[in-house]
Amino acid sequence: MANIVPFSFKGELVSGTHNFASGGDTFKIALYTANPYTTASTVYVVTSEVSYAGLSNYTAGGNTLAGQSVTATTATTAIDFTDTTWSSATFGAAYAAIYNTTDSNKLCVILDFGGTKTATNGDFTIVFPDPTTPSNAIISLTS
């Protein structure tokens, strides 16, 4: 399985639904043990989300992403966020979903980790790749 960009997200980009500029909309990243999404999915769901009961140190809905930025060149536009960490975490996750909390929890992208990644009373960190190489960006548009 690979990352998924929902069909609805593409249309929402051209209609101005999502504002990725610094100071724009608020985005979150939720973690999942199994993938509840398809290309037809449109909004964040709790199905298969990492357990937030007990001592997992995971909060329902995931982390709010910070440091969002848009980098544009003549051929490519890339979106980036600051890396995000769940500290003292005890859980495993195989997928993540980035969604827009400013606009009805609309999905942007579903990330496939290529297997379950775990933390046991340690940091679980999502490291976003350098967007200056567009093929590495979490979200990029090329002409």
Order of alpha helices (4+ residues) and beta strands (2+ residues): alpha-beta-beta-beta-beta-beta-beta-beta
